């Protein structure tokens, strides 16, 4: 059915009539919109019913009879009811979306208001239509009036601002609608772009360009898309290069950033040095100049010494590189040997002795990349040719446009000429439908409207049969063609009326006879028009001829390319067959490579273990040597402790070596197995004679028996040294045992490494044999090589052979190269003979020059020696003199002396300044002392005067002052105290002066 449903009618053999088709069972299985049932049939045994729909689905149904129906599945199927169409369906108000009474009233009120609004709108529309009719009637009356009485269109407008306001409002509404529909517009646009990308952009049309004047034509290649895997690998490679480029630029920027602070630091250092130089004193400048002079001398000496050493090294290298008389260059010898073995020997790939290098080995990845490169090259070549053909089509389109404009110009020129002077106008070439195949999928509003009309017509035809509208199949919104405006029609009518009036005026004007000047002008115009007509027609023909020539040239190139593309396709087929063979052999090759990789990894592990064991063995040897040295030092210290002519030497030696014989035997047995006890026996002092001599005394004396006359400290020292010896010998035995174990493990690993190396060589040989077998399998493929008859050169009695199995396919370029190479080799042989002849002559000349130079050198040496003996009285080494012309240590000592002198001078100057200051202080103190001496002298005079006064008072007035004796005693005490103070001051001043 149309909506994808299936109907089953219960029919019986007895009652088959139209009334029986009223009752049926209905089943909807296919899509309602696009699932129209295209076919329905039963199986050959009537057991299944098969339906096929337009949605691409196929459904099968089991048809069971009453006998085949299982008992548990039998159900009582009620008979279909009749007369269902006449019965009235009951209203169901259980729907949750149904209106309530209040909502129903609100809806009725809203519908009433909308109905009133529509009535008002209709009244306004009727009034507007009446006004429009009145305006049209007045406009027609205005048109019927004479021209001078008619009103202009602008006079019908009452106010221009009204129309401006209406236009502004209309624009605002349009902008508002555009804003509201912007999101929907963008959504629909993106959907359209997706559809175009998925369906239209993936299409590749075959374009055919036809010639204009001939039947030649050229078509584009039908291209296939390149595999996504190869494109992804290519992009990955480009991304790598991009990442590397970014890293390189980043490193460059970092280097530039590092250079900037370096330059600034150099500038700062230069400024600091300049400031320091400005502060320095003349003496320091002189010292610095001397240092600079010495530095220059040192640099000069170093440069001279380096020059001498360089010259010596050059002479040494020259003498070292001097070939022997029987010298032969190994590289030349190898090349000569290889040329002798391989010259004139062309080994075929099918030969058993043909060897493959690592680069020549082919695997699946290399073959896939080779195939991808070939496909990419074919695709690029075809794309370039298609681009040229499309550009030729565009050239034809531009030529057609140019021819149209030229034909238009020719027609305008022929309008001014007589009919008898008209030349035939070339036909305008037209584009063939296959030249613009992309227009098949292009559409516009007219195409969409036409398609819509066709769909509506089909729907109208199907509606009576199905009883349902088919408007679902077409739901898109189509663009409508813009209506023709009244202003344009009226403008066209005005232009037509103006042309008619001008023609009528032209007919009404009286025809005047032309003057001679006008006739001359008309004649010149005629000649000019004839020339322009002929020139334009020639130009049209030239354009057509040039286009046909371009098309034939491109067609010729395309034919050549077709041959190349066919050869490339054959090569692709060969590569695919080789790829299939390589994929079959890839598993075994991968297994061999995995085995080799595993063996290499194991070999590397064993090598690392061997190196580790070697390092451990070296460490153990060092430990053993150290222990032996300690043992030797212990024996030396024991002998030193015994001293000379010690009567207890044998006894102490037996004690020192007691309980060591078993240990020595065990160590000797283990070392005998390892052959390492010789060094220990050589280094130990020979004390066996002492053991034999004191053997009789061991039975008498022991460790607990202390002999009389023996030093107790010596006895205890011997016991302690014995303990040290025993510990050293135990450690030495352990180290030797560990070293022996390491050597056993090392030997076992070495044997395993040899076995692994042999297995690796065997696997490599298997891989080489497999590679040769793979090459043999690839060489057995048949390769198609297109040849022409004139390219077959292997003729037998002037006829072409029937069997080409023993022939060789060779390119013309290689054959010409080989033929040319024969001539070149002959010329090279003649040239080499001439070169050899010249070399022999040059060799003779060089030998003669060598003898002359040796005699000249000997003569000059003798003369030099004579001159040195005359001038110096002895032979002088000028290189040593030149190198030691300046005593640099002496110059450095002079500079140091100058520095010390300058330091001493500065120090002396400081001491002199200190002495002057101290002298000034001394004079100041001397003056102060002098003033104090004068003061003391004055005090002494006063003292003397007071003493004389005291004496006179005591002698002359004794009786008179007896009554006042107490006051005199007090005065005397006071003066004595004052005298004591003055005495103390004088003593203090004397101390300060001293």
Buried (B, 14 or more C-beta within 10 A) or exposed (E): BBBBBBEEEEEEEEEEEEEEEEBEEEEEBBBEBEBBBEEEEEEEEEEEBEBBBBBEEEBEBEEEEEEEEEEEEEEEEEEEEEEEEEEEEEEEEEEEEEEEEEEEEEEEEEEEEEEEEEEEEEEEEEEEEEEEEEEEEEBEEBEEEEEEEEEEEEEEEEEEEEEEEEEEEEEEEEEEEEEEEEEEEEEEEEEEEEEEEEEEEEEBBEBBBBBBEEEBBBBBBEEEEBBEEBEEBEEEEEEEEEEEEEEEEEEEEEEEEEEEEEEEEEEEEEEEEEEEEEEEEEBEEEBEEBBEEBEEBBEEBEEBBEEBEEEEEEEEEEEEEEEEEEEEEEEEEEEEEEEEEEEEEEEEEEEEEEEBEEEEBBBBEEBBEBBBEBBBEBBEBBEEBBEBBEEBBEBBEEBBEEBEEBBEBBEEBBEEBEEEEBEEBBEEBEBEEBBBBEEEEEEEEEEBBEBEEEBEEEBEEBEEEEEEEBEEEBEEEBEEEEEEEEEEEEEEEEEEEEEEEEEEEEEEEEEEEEEEEEEEEEEEEBEEBBEBBEEBBEBBEEBBEEBBEBBBEBBEEBEEBEEEBEEBEBBBEBBEBBBEBBEEBBEBBEEBEEBBEEBEEBBEEBEEBBEEBEEBBEBBBEBBEEBBEBBBEBBEEBBEBBEEEBEBBBBBBBBBBBEBEEBBEEBEEBBEEEEBBEEBEEEEEEBEEBBEEBEEEBEEBEEEEEEEEBEEEBBEBBEEBBEBBBEBBEBBBEBBBBBBEBBEBBEEBEEBBEEBEEBBEEBBEBBBEBBBEBBEBBEEEEEEEEEEEEEEEEEEEEEEEEEEEEEEEEEEEEEEEEEEEEEEEEEEEEEEEEEEEEEEEEEEEEEEEEEEEEEEEEEEEEEEEEEBEEEEEEEEEEEEEEBEEEEEEEBBEEBEEBBEEBEEEEEEEEEEEEEEEEEEEEEEEEEEBEEBBEEBEEBEEEBEEEEEEBEEBEEEEEEEEEEEEEEBEEEEEEBEEBBEEBEEBBEEBEEEEE
